[in-house]
Amino acid sequence: MAEPLDRHPEVRLSCACSVDDCLLLISELVTNAILYGQSDEEWVVRVEWSRNGSSLRVEVHNPGISANVRLRRPDADDAHGRGLLLVDSIAASWSSGPSRFGGTVVSFELADAWPSCPPV
């Protein structure tokens, strides 16, 4: 099992985006993957993150059906249904679709996650 992102001091020190926001969004997507992932066989939730220019891209893969991923508009008294609303409001962008591992991938991107480096 990989170490949590917040245990890597080099990420916390070099990252210009809020690590707390990033962890919240990852937590929401992993929770959704666990709740809605479906498979008859043993399965895992896979989290990958990468730098894309100055942006941080995070992908959460699960064996669920991508057609089930949708932004909901819950009523004020609904106990569930706000995870993707959080992702939508904090991330620069998000998307879902078929995972290259089978199942579904839901990803988000945080813009300007790393400070710009001056030209050398």
All heavy atoms as an XYZ file, in Angstrom:
916
protein
N       0.838     -1.178      0.000
C       0.000      0.000      0.000
C       0.885      1.245      0.000
O       1.852      1.321      0.732
C      -0.906     -0.029      1.225
C      -1.733      1.227      1.402
S      -2.835      1.144      2.812
C      -4.330      0.830      1.944
N       0.558      2.209     -0.823
C       1.345      3.435     -0.917
C       1.106      4.331      0.285
O       0.056      4.280      0.919
C       0.966      4.174     -2.195
N       2.093      5.147      0.585
C       1.950      6.095      1.681
C       0.999      7.214      1.274
O       0.955      7.599      0.106
C       3.304      6.719      2.021
C       4.210      5.812      2.797
C       5.431      6.576      3.284
O       5.254      7.585      3.983
O       6.524      6.162      2.940
N       0.263      7.770      2.235
C      -0.630      8.887      1.927
C       0.157     10.087      1.401
O       1.297     10.326      1.786
C      -1.280      9.216      3.272
C      -1.129      7.980      4.083
C       0.138      7.328      3.616
N      -0.477     10.851      0.515
C       0.146     12.008     -0.100
C       0.636     13.010      0.933
O       1.687     13.605      0.770
C      -0.881     12.666     -1.043
C      -0.438     13.810     -1.927
C       0.646     13.340     -2.883
C      -1.616     14.346     -2.704
N      -0.108     13.192      2.034
C       0.285     14.196      3.018
C       1.491     13.769      3.854
O       2.009     14.548      4.623
C      -0.884     14.593      3.911
C      -1.405     13.453      4.763
O      -1.110     12.277      4.457
O      -2.120     13.746      5.730
N       1.972     12.547      3.702
C       3.166     12.095      4.416
C       4.431     12.341      3.618
O       5.515     11.992      4.042
C       3.050     10.624      4.770
C       2.015     10.373      5.825
C       2.174      9.012      6.415
N       1.094      8.775      7.346
C       0.671      7.592      7.695
N       1.233      6.517      7.189
N      -0.310      7.456      8.541
N       4.285     12.902      2.438
C       5.442     13.204      1.599
C       5.739     14.701      1.712
O       5.099     15.513      1.060
C       5.168     12.827      0.138
C       5.074     11.358     -0.077
N       6.186     10.583     -0.291
C       4.011     10.521     -0.070
C       5.815      9.321     -0.439
N       4.503      9.258     -0.302
N       6.720     15.090      2.556
C       6.985     16.521      2.765
C       7.359     17.258      1.491
O       7.047     18.427      1.342
C       8.120     16.545      3.778
C       8.661     15.166      3.852
C       7.612     14.239      3.317
N       7.994     16.579      0.531
C       8.377     17.256     -0.708
C       7.149     17.685     -1.496
O       7.164     18.696     -2.186
C       9.297     16.378     -1.561
C       8.641     15.157     -2.181
C       8.489     13.954     -1.250
O       8.804     14.056     -0.054
O       8.041     12.896     -1.741
N       6.043     16.952     -1.380
C       4.806     17.340     -2.051
C       4.204     18.538     -1.340
O       3.819     19.522     -1.952
C       3.797     16.168     -2.096
C       2.447     16.643     -2.609
C       4.344     15.044     -2.955
N       4.130     18.486     -0.024
C       3.537     19.585      0.740
C       4.333     20.873      0.541
O       3.773     21.950      0.431
C       3.448     19.234      2.229
C       2.662     20.265      3.005
C       2.367     19.847      4.421
N       1.422     18.794      4.576
C       0.100     18.929      4.518
N      -0.420     20.103      4.279
N      -0.688     17.909      4.692
N       5.657     20.795      0.467
C       6.479     21.986      0.337
C       6.503     22.544     -1.078
O       6.579     23.739     -1.266
C       7.913     21.683      0.798
C       8.068     21.382      2.288
C       9.502     20.986      2.591
C       7.659     22.580      3.130
N       6.451     21.670     -2.078
C       6.573     22.148     -3.448
C       5.231     22.392     -4.124
O       5.174     23.029     -5.155
C       7.395     21.162     -4.275
O       6.718     19.932     -4.377
N       4.174     21.898     -3.561
C       2.855     22.005     -4.177
C       2.252     23.381     -3.872
O       2.233     23.820     -2.730
C       1.958     20.895     -3.627
S       0.473     20.621     -4.567
N       1.761     24.073     -4.905
C       1.150     25.389     -4.717
C      -0.350     25.288     -4.446
O      -0.954     26.237     -3.975
C       1.392     26.262     -5.947
N      -0.949     24.135     -4.730
C      -2.377     23.954     -4.457
C      -2.543     23.491     -3.011
O      -1.591     23.128     -2.345
C      -2.991     22.946     -5.418
S      -2.370     21.263     -5.231
N      -3.752     23.491     -2.534
C      -4.039     23.024     -1.180
C      -3.985     21.498     -1.137
O      -4.785     20.827     -1.794
C      -5.426     23.506     -0.754
O      -5.833     22.832      0.414
N      -3.036     20.968     -0.380
C      -2.952     19.519     -0.217
C      -4.219     19.011      0.460
O      -4.718     17.936      0.133
C      -1.677     19.128      0.566
C      -1.665     17.639      0.876
C      -0.431     19.508     -0.229
N      -4.765     19.794      1.387
C      -6.007     19.399      2.059
C      -7.159     19.271      1.064
O      -7.949     18.329      1.131
C      -6.374     20.385      3.170
C      -5.400     20.337      4.335
O      -4.779     19.274      4.555
O      -5.258     21.357      5.017
N      -7.270     20.219      0.124
C      -8.300     20.122     -0.922
C      -8.094     18.866     -1.752
O      -9.043     18.145     -2.061
C      -8.279     21.342     -1.843
C      -8.910     22.573     -1.230
O      -9.522     22.466     -0.146
O      -8.784     23.656     -1.840
N      -6.844     18.604     -2.112
C      -6.538     17.427     -2.917
C      -6.919     16.149     -2.177
O      -7.546     15.252     -2.751
C      -5.058     17.421     -3.271
S      -4.609     16.098     -4.383
N      -6.573     16.066     -0.905
C      -6.916     14.881     -0.117
C      -8.422     14.726      0.021
O      -8.942     13.606     -0.012
C      -6.255     14.940      1.254
C      -4.732     14.824      1.252
C      -4.173     15.070      2.643
C      -4.297     13.469      0.730
N      -9.141     15.835      0.178
C     -10.606     15.781      0.254
C     -11.189     15.209     -1.035
O     -12.043     14.315     -0.998
C     -11.182     17.176      0.516
C     -12.708     17.299      0.428
C     -13.382     16.486      1.522
C     -13.126     18.764      0.486
N     -10.715     15.689     -2.181
C     -11.243     15.215     -3.457
C     -10.906     13.747     -3.689
O     -11.755     12.975     -4.152
C     -10.722     16.075     -4.609
C     -11.082     17.563     -4.557
C     -10.613     18.269     -5.823
C     -12.559     17.786     -4.333
N      -9.687     13.346     -3.340
C      -9.320     11.932     -3.463
C     -10.211     11.092     -2.563
O     -10.724     10.043     -2.978
C      -7.836     11.715     -3.125
C      -6.951     12.347     -4.196
C      -7.519     10.228     -2.982
C      -5.481     12.403     -3.833
N     -10.440     11.542     -1.339
C     -11.290     10.811     -0.395
C     -12.703     10.641     -0.947
O     -13.294      9.555     -0.843
C     -11.324     11.549      0.941
O     -12.253     10.967      1.811
N     -13.246     11.697     -1.539
C     -14.595     11.619     -2.111
C     -14.654     10.615     -3.257
O     -15.573      9.798     -3.334
C     -15.061     12.999     -2.583
C     -15.331     13.984     -1.481
C     -16.462     13.576     -0.549
O     -17.376     12.845     -0.990
O     -16.426     13.981      0.617
N     -13.661     10.648     -4.144
C     -13.682      9.729     -5.292
C     -13.426      8.287     -4.876
O     -14.034      7.368     -5.422
C     -12.677     10.178     -6.348
C     -12.977     11.497     -7.047
C     -11.983     11.740     -8.173
C     -14.406     11.553     -7.567
N     -12.546      8.075     -3.896
C     -12.304      6.712     -3.415
C     -13.548      6.177     -2.712
O     -13.922      5.021     -2.904
C     -11.057      6.654     -2.506
C     -10.962      5.326     -1.771
C      -9.795      6.894     -3.327
N     -14.211      7.015     -1.936
C     -15.455      6.593     -1.279
C     -16.489      6.189     -2.325
O     -17.127      5.141     -2.202
C     -16.004      7.718     -0.379
O     -15.052      7.989      0.645
C     -17.333      7.320      0.251
N     -16.647      6.994     -3.366
C     -17.588      6.648     -4.437
C     -17.188      5.346     -5.118
O     -18.041      4.513     -5.435
C     -17.660      7.771     -5.473
C     -18.472      8.956     -5.000
O     -19.116      8.919     -3.967
N     -18.408     10.030     -5.762
N     -15.890      5.169     -5.351
C     -15.415      3.944     -5.999
C     -15.753      2.721     -5.158
O     -16.170      1.689     -5.688
C     -13.906      4.026     -6.239
N     -15.598      2.830     -3.852
C     -15.906      1.706     -2.955
C     -17.409      1.457     -2.907
O     -17.866      0.313     -2.958
C     -15.330      1.969     -1.551
C     -13.797      1.924     -1.609
C     -15.873      0.965     -0.538
C     -13.117      2.445     -0.366
N     -18.193      2.527     -2.829
C     -19.648      2.373     -2.728
C     -20.283      1.869     -4.015
O     -21.231      1.086     -3.989
C     -20.295      3.704     -2.346
C     -20.053      4.206     -0.924
C     -20.646      5.596     -0.742
C     -20.641      3.233      0.091
N     -19.758      2.325     -5.172
C     -20.442      2.048     -6.428
C     -19.698      1.097     -7.361
O     -20.247      0.702     -8.387
C     -20.750      3.360     -7.162
C     -21.584      4.284     -6.316
C     -21.064      5.486     -5.854
C     -22.878      3.945     -5.945
C     -21.817      6.336     -5.054
C     -23.640      4.779     -5.143
C     -23.104      5.976     -4.700
O     -23.849      6.794     -3.908
N     -18.453      0.740     -7.030
C     -17.719     -0.216     -7.853
C     -18.404     -1.575     -7.821
O     -18.967     -1.972     -6.803
N     -18.377     -2.271     -8.933
C     -19.064     -3.557     -9.028
C     -18.193     -4.566     -9.755
O     -17.621     -4.251    -10.790
C     -20.365     -3.405     -9.826
C     -21.322     -2.407     -9.247
C     -22.467     -2.149    -10.210
O     -22.704     -2.907    -11.135
N     -23.186     -1.073     -9.987
N     -18.094     -5.755     -9.185
C     -17.375     -6.831     -9.847
C     -17.724     -8.133     -9.160
O     -17.945     -8.174     -7.947
C     -15.871     -6.595     -9.775
O     -15.191     -7.658    -10.411
N     -17.768     -9.198     -9.931
C     -18.008    -10.518     -9.362
C     -16.721    -11.111     -8.793
O     -16.753    -12.066     -8.042
C     -18.585    -11.468    -10.416
C     -19.974    -11.038    -10.859
O     -20.678    -10.391    -10.059
O     -20.347    -11.344    -12.005
N     -15.588    -10.543     -9.181
C     -14.291    -11.027     -8.722
C     -13.721    -10.056     -7.685
O     -14.217     -8.949     -7.513
C     -13.330    -11.131     -9.905
C     -13.824    -12.074    -10.989
C     -12.930    -12.051    -12.210
O     -11.793    -11.552    -12.118
O     -13.383    -12.537    -13.256
N     -12.642    -10.473     -7.018
C     -11.952     -9.584     -6.094
C     -11.442     -8.379     -6.883
O     -10.941     -8.524     -7.995
C     -10.773    -10.315     -5.455
C     -10.062     -9.497     -4.410
C      -8.983    -10.283     -3.706
O      -9.078    -11.512     -3.625
O      -8.032     -9.637     -3.240
N     -11.558     -7.170     -6.326
C     -11.154     -5.979     -7.048
C     -10.509     -4.970     -6.117
O     -10.616     -5.072     -4.902
C     -12.309     -5.361     -7.819
C     -13.530     -5.021     -7.007
C     -14.552     -5.857     -6.675
C     -13.855     -3.755     -6.438
N     -15.500     -5.192     -5.947
C     -15.090     -3.897     -5.785
C     -13.232     -2.508     -6.427
C     -15.719     -2.851     -5.119
C     -13.845     -1.466     -5.763
C     -15.087     -1.651     -5.121
N      -9.840     -4.014     -6.725
C      -9.164     -2.966     -5.961
C      -9.536     -1.611     -6.546
O      -9.951     -1.502     -7.695
C      -7.620     -3.119     -6.011
C      -7.182     -4.412     -5.359
C      -7.100     -3.020     -7.422
N      -9.373     -0.594     -5.730
C      -9.483      0.785     -6.180
C      -8.052      1.273     -6.378
O      -7.207      1.101     -5.514
C     -10.221      1.656     -5.137
C     -10.167      3.124     -5.515
C     -11.660      1.184     -4.985
N      -7.786      1.846     -7.528
C      -6.432      2.289     -7.872
C      -6.441      3.813     -7.972
O      -7.286      4.390     -8.659
C      -6.034      1.660     -9.193
C      -4.674      2.022     -9.685
C      -4.447      1.410    -11.070
N      -3.063      1.467    -11.416
C      -2.243      0.429    -11.412
N      -2.689     -0.764    -11.096
N      -0.986      0.571    -11.745
N      -5.489      4.467     -7.289
C      -5.350      5.927     -7.338
C      -3.994      6.243     -7.961
O      -2.969      5.729     -7.522
C      -5.454      6.562     -5.939
C      -5.259      8.076     -6.014
C      -6.784      6.229     -5.278
N      -4.012      7.077     -8.984
C      -2.783      7.512     -9.637
C      -2.779      9.040     -9.699
O      -3.835      9.649     -9.887
C      -2.686      6.962    -11.061
C      -2.636      5.458    -11.120
C      -2.502      4.946    -12.543
O      -2.987      5.616    -13.479
O      -1.917      3.876    -12.681
N      -1.624      9.622     -9.510
C      -1.519     11.070     -9.660
C      -0.289     11.396    -10.465
O       0.700     10.677    -10.459
C      -1.548     11.785     -8.316
C      -0.408     11.492     -7.380
C      -0.255     10.385     -6.591
C       0.720     12.306     -7.121
N       0.898     10.472     -5.869
C       1.516     11.644     -6.166
C       1.144     13.547     -7.606
C       2.700     12.173     -5.689
C       2.324     14.075     -7.124
C       3.081     13.395     -6.171
N      -0.397     12.495    -11.227
C       0.710     12.906    -12.079
C       0.682     14.415    -12.253
O      -0.346     15.065    -12.061
C       0.618     12.220    -13.438
O      -0.586     12.562    -14.083
N       1.840     14.916    -12.630
C       1.963     16.340    -12.927
C       1.752     16.519    -14.422
O       2.321     15.800    -15.237
C       3.352     16.819    -12.518
C       3.553     18.290    -12.689
C       4.888     18.702    -12.120
N       5.093     20.122    -12.344
C       6.060     20.818    -11.801
N       6.932     20.229    -11.004
N       6.175     22.107    -12.047
N       0.916     17.473    -14.789
C       0.649     17.794    -16.180
C       0.924     19.289    -16.344
O       0.049     20.109    -16.098
C      -0.796     17.441    -16.525
C      -1.118     17.657    -17.982
O      -0.239     17.879    -18.797
N      -2.407     17.606    -18.304
N       2.153     19.639    -16.697
C       2.547     21.050    -16.716
C       2.546     21.574    -15.294
O       3.195     21.001    -14.420
N       1.778     22.619    -15.029
C       1.672     23.133    -13.659
C       0.462     22.564    -12.929
O       0.193     22.921    -11.786
C       1.606     24.658    -13.673
O       0.412     25.092    -14.298
N      -0.283     21.668    -13.571
C      -1.489     21.079    -12.973
C      -1.209     19.718    -12.353
O      -0.297     19.016    -12.764
C      -2.583     20.917    -14.027
O      -2.966     22.162    -14.531
N      -2.013     19.366    -11.375
C      -1.986     18.043    -10.754
C      -3.195     17.274    -11.261
O      -4.331     17.761    -11.162
C      -2.050     18.160     -9.229
C      -2.239     16.855     -8.462
C      -1.011     15.961     -8.602
C      -2.514     17.146     -6.994
N      -2.969     16.086    -11.806
C      -4.055     15.228    -12.290
C      -4.119     14.001    -11.400
O      -3.099     13.354    -11.149
C      -3.814     14.813    -13.737
C      -4.890     13.898    -14.273
C      -4.651     13.578    -15.747
N      -5.615     12.631    -16.247
C      -6.856     12.924    -16.599
N      -7.308     14.150    -16.490
N      -7.676     11.982    -17.042
N      -5.313     13.680    -10.914
C      -5.540     12.500    -10.079
C      -6.596     11.641    -10.747
O      -7.632     12.150    -11.182
C      -5.994     12.891     -8.656
C      -6.314     11.667     -7.832
C      -4.933     13.746     -7.968
N      -6.317     10.328    -10.833
C      -7.269      9.373    -11.405
C      -7.597      8.320    -10.361
O      -6.695      7.813     -9.696
C      -6.663      8.668    -12.625
C      -6.359      9.576    -13.777
C      -5.777      8.830    -14.970
O      -5.431      7.627    -14.833
O      -5.678      9.452    -16.040
N      -8.881      7.989    -10.232
C      -9.335      6.915     -9.349
C     -10.040      5.882    -10.220
O     -11.035      6.184    -10.876
C     -10.273      7.441     -8.239
C     -10.771      6.302     -7.362
C      -9.561      8.492     -7.386
N      -9.480      4.659    -10.242
C      -9.996      3.572    -11.076
C     -10.739      2.566    -10.201
O     -10.281      2.249     -9.104
C      -8.828      2.838    -11.763
C      -7.999      3.719    -12.636
N      -8.196      3.786    -13.992
C      -6.974      4.561    -12.358
C      -7.316      4.635    -14.518
N      -6.558      5.111    -13.534
N     -11.875      2.071    -10.694
C     -12.635      1.029     -9.997
C     -13.384      0.184    -11.022
O     -13.493      0.572    -12.174
C     -13.589      1.651     -8.972
C     -14.783      2.317     -9.605
O     -15.699      1.645    -10.063
N     -14.790      3.640     -9.656
N     -13.914     -0.966    -10.607
C     -14.589     -1.841    -11.559
C     -16.047     -1.480    -11.838
O     -16.777     -2.273    -12.395
C     -14.486     -3.219    -10.889
C     -14.466     -2.908     -9.448
C     -13.715     -1.611     -9.319
N     -16.480     -0.284    -11.483
C     -17.867      0.107    -11.721
C     -18.154      0.452    -13.166
O     -17.280      0.449    -14.027
N     -19.386      0.773    -13.457
C     -19.843      1.105    -14.805
C     -19.823      2.622    -14.958
O     -20.453      3.333    -14.168
C     -21.264      0.554    -15.040
C     -21.250     -0.964    -14.843
C     -21.770      0.928    -16.419
C     -22.618     -1.576    -14.738
N     -19.117      3.119    -15.962
C     -18.925      4.569    -16.097
C     -20.221      5.332    -16.333
O     -20.314      6.509    -16.019
C     -17.924      4.874    -17.213
O     -18.364      4.358    -18.430
N     -21.226      4.694    -16.868
C     -22.505      5.374    -17.098
C     -23.155      5.809    -15.793
O     -23.999      6.691    -15.780
C     -23.451      4.459    -17.874
N     -22.742      5.204    -14.668
C     -23.338      5.536    -13.374
C     -22.751      6.791    -12.740
O     -23.251      7.264    -11.734
C     -23.177      4.370    -12.396
C     -23.988      3.164    -12.816
O     -24.951      3.284    -13.555
N     -23.586      2.003    -12.350
N     -21.669      7.340    -13.280
C     -21.027      8.518    -12.711
C     -21.754      9.754    -13.212
O     -21.794     10.016    -14.414
C     -19.532      8.584    -13.097
C     -18.898      9.838    -12.523
C     -18.804      7.340    -12.616
N     -22.342     10.490    -12.284
C     -23.059     11.704    -12.682
C     -23.100     12.690    -11.526
O     -23.080     12.300    -10.358
C     -24.472     11.384    -13.150
C     -25.348     10.740    -12.107
C     -26.709     10.345    -12.692
N     -27.451      9.530    -11.782
C     -28.208      9.997    -10.785
N     -28.305     11.286    -10.593
N     -28.859      9.173     -9.993
N     -23.156     13.942    -11.864
C     -23.266     15.015    -10.888
C     -24.709     15.084    -10.420
O     -25.630     15.155    -11.240
C     -22.848     16.328    -11.545
C     -22.637     17.534    -10.653
C     -21.528     17.277     -9.648
C     -22.291     18.739    -11.503
N     -24.898     15.016     -9.126
C     -26.256     15.044     -8.564
C     -26.542     16.401     -7.946
O     -25.634     17.136     -7.594
C     -26.407     13.958     -7.504
C     -26.257     12.584     -8.080
C     -26.422     11.520     -7.033
N     -26.231     10.213     -7.671
C     -26.022      9.109     -7.025
N     -25.975      9.107     -5.715
N     -25.852      7.984     -7.663
N     -27.777     16.701     -7.796
C     -28.233     17.928     -7.138
C     -29.119     17.521     -5.961
O     -30.341     17.529     -6.049
C     -29.021     18.816     -8.098
C     -28.256     19.244     -9.326
C     -27.210     20.269     -9.004
N     -26.480     20.623    -10.220
C     -25.332     21.240    -10.197
N     -24.779     21.568     -9.062
N     -24.725     21.532    -11.317
N     -28.498     17.128     -4.831
C     -29.288     16.639     -3.700
C     -30.076     17.764     -3.023
O     -29.689     18.933     -3.087
C     -28.234     16.075     -2.746
C     -27.007     16.863     -3.057
C     -27.069     17.154     -4.533
N     -31.187     17.386     -2.405
C     -31.944     18.328     -1.596
C     -31.133     18.638     -0.342
O     -30.237     17.875      0.046
C     -33.303     17.736     -1.199
C     -34.225     17.597     -2.406
O     -34.101     18.404     -3.345
O     -35.065     16.671     -2.383
N     -31.457     19.730      0.319
C     -30.711     20.166      1.506
C     -30.702     19.113      2.607
O     -29.730     19.007      3.361
C     -31.294     21.467      2.030
N     -31.754     18.312      2.720
C     -31.820     17.315      3.792
C     -31.332     15.924      3.370
O     -31.364     14.990      4.156
C     -33.226     17.239      4.383
C     -34.287     16.899      3.341
O     -33.998     16.958      2.134
O     -35.413     16.579      3.753
N     -30.853     15.777      2.118
C     -30.300     14.493      1.671
C     -28.967     14.237      2.362
O     -28.132     15.142      2.472
C     -30.092     14.468      0.151
C     -31.400     14.367     -0.609
O     -32.427     14.024      0.012
O     -31.389     14.638     -1.829
N     -28.762     13.007      2.812
C     -27.535     12.650      3.520
C     -26.373     12.354      2.573
O     -25.216     12.364      2.981
C     -27.783     11.444      4.416
N     -26.644     12.085      1.302
C     -25.604     11.694      0.349
C     -25.746     12.494     -0.944
O     -26.712     13.216     -1.140
C     -25.719     10.201      0.024
C     -25.602      9.330      1.226
N     -24.414      9.067      1.837
C     -26.548      8.678      1.943
C     -24.621      8.288      2.888
N     -25.906      8.035      2.973
N     -24.755     12.344     -1.830
C     -24.864     12.919     -3.159
C     -24.079     14.196     -3.384
O     -24.295     14.881     -4.385
N     -23.139     14.524     -2.482
C     -22.401     15.778     -2.619
C     -20.940     15.610     -3.033
O     -20.236     16.585     -3.234
C     -22.480     16.563     -1.315
C     -23.855     17.082     -1.036
C     -23.971     17.769      0.309
N     -25.323     18.234      0.513
C     -26.336     17.471      0.889
N     -26.145     16.178      1.100
N     -27.546     17.967      1.058
N     -20.465     14.369     -3.158
C     -19.058     14.128     -3.465
C     -18.603     14.771     -4.757
O     -17.617     15.508     -4.784
N     -19.325     14.514     -5.847
C     -18.937     15.105     -7.121
C     -19.208     16.607     -7.169
O     -18.548     17.330     -7.910
C     -19.628     14.397     -8.286
C     -19.055     13.030     -8.647
C     -19.860     12.382     -9.771
C     -17.587     13.113     -9.022
N     -20.148     17.093     -6.364
C     -20.346     18.545     -6.268
C     -19.103     19.205     -5.683
O     -18.694     20.285     -6.135
C     -21.567     18.885     -5.401
C     -22.924     18.743     -6.057
C     -24.040     18.964     -5.038
C     -23.063     19.725     -7.201
N     -18.493     18.566     -4.679
C     -17.245     19.084     -4.114
C     -16.139     19.066     -5.166
O     -15.405     20.039     -5.331
C     -16.810     18.261     -2.905
C     -17.586     18.480     -1.621
C     -17.203     17.429     -0.588
C     -17.314     19.874     -1.080
N     -16.021     17.951     -5.871
C     -15.012     17.838     -6.916
C     -15.242     18.921     -7.973
O     -14.307     19.619     -8.381
C     -15.015     16.432     -7.554
C     -14.063     16.368     -8.744
C     -14.648     15.374     -6.522
N     -16.482     19.095     -8.390
C     -16.835     20.072     -9.417
C     -16.529     21.505     -8.970
O     -16.123     22.333     -9.777
C     -18.313     19.927     -9.781
C     -18.703     20.729    -10.994
O     -18.119     20.496    -12.071
O     -19.583     21.604    -10.865
N     -16.711     21.795     -7.687
C     -16.512     23.169     -7.215
C     -15.047     23.492     -6.912
O     -14.650     24.648     -6.998
C     -17.381     23.452     -5.997
O     -16.960     22.677     -4.899
N     -14.225     22.485     -6.587
C     -12.835     22.746     -6.207
C     -11.872     22.529     -7.375
O     -10.947     23.311     -7.577
C     -12.430     21.873     -4.997
C     -13.258     22.281     -3.773
C     -10.943     21.989     -4.707
C     -13.078     21.372     -2.574
N     -12.081     21.484     -8.142
C     -11.161     21.148     -9.233
C     -11.362     22.075    -10.434
O     -12.458     22.589    -10.660
C     -11.376     19.698     -9.664
N     -10.296     22.259    -11.209
C     -10.402     23.038    -12.444
C     -11.261     22.280    -13.460
O     -11.994     22.878    -14.238
C      -9.019     23.308    -13.020
N     -11.161     20.947    -13.426
C     -11.972     20.110    -14.305
C     -12.022     18.699    -13.734
O     -11.192     18.327    -12.903
C     -11.394     20.074    -15.726
O     -10.111     19.482    -15.725
N     -13.013     17.928    -14.183
C     -13.112     16.513    -13.817
C     -13.800     15.784    -14.951
O     -14.488     16.390    -15.770
C     -13.814     16.313    -12.474
C     -15.293     16.581    -12.488
C     -15.912     17.781    -12.305
C     -16.342     15.624    -12.686
N     -17.278     17.630    -12.383
C     -17.562     16.312    -12.616
C     -16.358     14.251    -12.929
C     -18.791     15.678    -12.780
C     -17.581     13.620    -13.084
C     -18.775     14.323    -13.006
N     -13.590     14.481    -14.983
C     -14.218     13.678    -16.028
C     -14.335     12.234    -15.555
O     -13.731     11.840    -14.556
C     -13.417     13.742    -17.328
O     -12.139     13.168    -17.141
N     -15.110     11.462    -16.299
C     -15.227     10.030    -16.020
C     -15.338      9.302    -17.345
O     -15.714      9.884    -18.360
C     -16.444      9.727    -15.152
O     -17.636     10.016    -15.852
N     -14.986      8.024    -17.324
C     -15.069      7.221    -18.526
C     -14.514      5.840    -18.265
O     -14.235      5.475    -17.119
N     -14.324      5.072    -19.312
C     -13.778      3.727    -19.152
C     -12.326      3.781    -18.680
O     -11.538      4.582    -19.158
C     -13.864      3.129    -20.560
C     -14.789      4.008    -21.319
C     -14.718      5.357    -20.687
N     -11.994      2.917    -17.741
C     -10.628      2.807    -17.241
C      -9.809      1.888    -18.135
O     -10.326      0.899    -18.646
C     -10.637      2.248    -15.813
O      -9.333      1.897    -15.388
N      -8.540      2.172    -18.294
C      -7.668      1.286    -19.074
C      -7.447     -0.039    -18.366
O      -6.926     -0.980    -18.943
C      -6.343      1.976    -19.387
C      -5.462      2.252    -18.191
C      -4.195      3.006    -18.627
N      -3.358      3.352    -17.520
C      -3.491      4.413    -16.752
N      -4.485      5.264    -16.976
N      -2.660      4.642    -15.763
N      -7.863     -0.141    -17.082
C      -7.765     -1.383    -16.322
C      -9.075     -2.153    -16.335
O      -9.213     -3.170    -15.676
C      -7.369     -1.084    -14.868
C      -6.085     -0.310    -14.751
C      -6.096      1.026    -14.405
C      -4.873     -0.930    -14.994
C      -4.912      1.740    -14.303
C      -3.683     -0.219    -14.889
C      -3.705      1.120    -14.545
N     -10.071     -1.650    -17.046
C     -11.416     -2.210    -17.007
C     -12.206     -1.438    -15.972
O     -11.652     -0.910    -15.018
N     -13.477     -1.332    -16.144
C     -14.297     -0.575    -15.196
C     -14.307      0.901    -15.524
O     -14.379      1.299    -16.679
N     -14.191      1.730    -14.489
C     -14.385      3.171    -14.595
C     -13.194      3.930    -14.043
O     -12.575      3.497    -13.069
C     -15.634      3.580    -13.782
O     -16.755      2.877    -14.297
C     -15.913      5.058    -13.847
N     -12.903      5.075    -14.635
C     -11.954      6.018    -14.052
C     -12.679      7.348    -13.892
O     -13.428      7.780    -14.765
C     -10.671      6.196    -14.913
C     -10.987      6.713    -16.295
C      -9.679      7.107    -14.206
N     -12.500      7.958    -12.723
C     -12.959      9.326    -12.484
C     -11.706     10.115    -12.146
O     -10.911      9.696    -11.308
C     -13.994      9.408    -11.340
C     -14.454     10.847    -11.141
C     -15.191      8.508    -11.618
N     -11.519     11.231    -12.831
C     -10.303     12.014    -12.629
C     -10.642     13.474    -12.394
O     -11.728     13.939    -12.734
C      -9.388     11.894    -13.850
O     -10.021     12.425    -14.983
N      -9.697     14.166    -11.768
C      -9.822     15.616    -11.622
C      -8.465     16.241    -11.830
O      -7.433     15.584    -11.730
C     -10.428     16.018    -10.267
C      -9.568     15.720     -9.074
C      -8.582     16.604     -8.656
C      -9.758     14.558     -8.349
C      -7.795     16.334     -7.551
C      -8.989     14.273     -7.230
C      -8.006     15.168     -6.827
N      -8.489     17.537    -12.122
C      -7.259     18.283    -12.309
C      -7.339     19.553    -11.480
O      -8.353     20.246    -11.487
C      -7.067     18.615    -13.790
C      -5.636     18.881    -14.139
C      -5.356     18.752    -15.623
O      -5.522     17.654    -16.184
O      -4.949     19.773    -16.211
N      -6.263     19.832    -10.747
C      -6.125     21.079    -10.005
C      -5.132     21.944    -10.767
O      -3.967     21.564    -10.933
C      -5.623     20.828     -8.580
C      -6.572     20.052     -7.665
C      -5.912     19.756     -6.334
C      -7.870     20.822     -7.450
N      -5.607     23.087    -11.251
C      -4.760     23.981    -12.037
C      -3.747     24.671    -11.137
O      -3.995     24.883     -9.938
C      -5.618     25.023    -12.741
N      -2.608     25.027    -11.707
C      -1.561     25.765    -11.003
C      -1.178     25.103     -9.685
O      -1.019     25.756     -8.664
C      -1.987     27.213    -10.763
C      -2.287     27.939    -12.067
O      -1.553     27.697    -13.039
O      -3.244     28.714    -12.115
N      -1.058     23.775     -9.724
C      -0.700     23.026     -8.523
C       0.758     23.234     -8.136
O       1.109     23.095     -6.976
C      -0.971     21.539     -8.734
N       1.593     23.537     -9.119
C       3.004     23.815     -8.859
C       3.311     25.211     -9.352
O       2.808     25.635    -10.393
C       3.897     22.808     -9.581
C       4.010     21.536     -8.824
C       4.928     21.245     -7.858
C       3.187     20.376     -8.953
N       4.708     19.988     -7.368
C       3.662     19.419     -8.031
C       2.098     20.038     -9.742
C       3.095     18.174     -7.876
C       1.521     18.798     -9.601
C       2.014     17.875     -8.685
N       4.162     25.917     -8.620
C       4.536     27.255     -9.077
C       5.292     27.183    -10.395
O       5.971     26.211    -10.683
C       5.436     27.788     -7.953
C       5.856     26.602     -7.166
C       4.838     25.516     -7.401
N       5.129     28.205    -11.173
C       5.850     28.276    -12.449
C       7.334     28.445    -12.183
O       7.725     29.174    -11.272
C       5.363     29.459    -13.274
O       4.002     29.318    -13.571
N       8.119     27.766    -12.965
C       9.567     27.898    -12.843
C      10.013     28.962    -13.842
O       9.599     28.936    -14.997
C      10.264     26.583    -13.148
S       9.863     25.290    -11.977
N      10.878     29.878    -13.401
C      11.366     30.886    -14.352
C      12.227     30.229    -15.423
O      12.860     29.201    -15.165
C      12.200     31.825    -13.481
C      12.534     31.043    -12.259
C      11.448     30.013    -12.085
N      12.236     30.772    -16.615
C      13.055     30.193    -17.686
C      14.528     30.218    -17.293
O      14.991     31.124    -16.630
C      12.803     31.081    -18.897
C      11.787     32.082    -18.487
C      11.512     31.941    -17.028
N      15.257     29.192    -17.735
C      16.681     29.090    -17.402
C      17.511     29.725    -18.474
O      17.267     29.667    -19.618
C      17.077     27.607    -17.227
C      18.544     27.478    -16.908
C      16.215     26.966    -16.171
